[in-house]
Amino acid sequence: MSLIQLIDFSPLGDERGSLVALEGLKSVPFEIKRVYYIFATQQGVSRGFHAHKRLKQVAVCVTGRCRLVLDDGNQREAVWLDSPTKGILIEEMVWREMYDFSEDCVLLLLASEYYDEADYIRDYADYIETVKK
Ligand code: T46
């Protein structure tokens, strides 16, 4: 099974332009407790490099693009986030890395939990040890 779980958001468009509405437990498959966005990422910078024990997220690039790499300890897959109508579901215990941010990239994340640093696994060796258990 692919690690890349794509969610298509239907744009509500009319002659004025487009609008996407994201609703918890509907287009987003969990209750949304937190929203954050990453922007003004410097050129050549990579982010992420961690997994979460419990947190689920949906990532959508509302402007610009970046490349998301997911790894579950067995396989590693990459996908371009390059559309405001394309979300990627990132399940718990999946390692993520983000690369190649365009200058205008605004990466929006919808999260199933409040921020908790104790939920992060930031060391890849620890992550592999945990998933192989
Ligand atoms: C993830 C990827 C996609 C907070 O205080 N509250 C928050 O809600 C978040 C997300 C971060 N922070 C603090 C923690 C760090 O001191 O902001 C700082 C930067 O966070 P971090 O280095 O974890 O950023 P990224 O871009 O590497 O990872 C972020 C999320 O943290 C992570 O959950 O899945 O984006």
Boltz pocket constraint, residues with backbone or C-beta under 6 A from the ligand:
constraints:
  - pocket:
      binder: B
      contacts: [[A, 34], [A, 36], [A, 38], [A, 47], [A, 48], [A, 49], [A, 57], [A, 96], [A, 109], [A, 115]]
      max_distance: 6.0
